């Protein structure tokens, strides 16, 4: 409800989705698309693959290469998990 109020008050017509590349991120992306474009897809009824494929077809979506944007950032900066683990 809060997001809808903010979007309406600021007259936002489109939002570029950069949610994580996982099931929850795909759900959020699809919910935003439904809000802006009147899509009636029941997100909860879709399988993971159906949801992912549907989101990949959207033009306002930029998905991370990995599970989330933090992983992409770490890889682009040359930071690997072995450094974090102290190895």
Secondary structure, 3 states (H helix, E strand, C coil): CHHHHHHHHCCCCCCCECCCCCHHHHHHHHHHHHHHHCCCCCHHHCCHHHHHHHHHCCCCECCCCCCCHHHHHHHHCCCCHHHHCCC
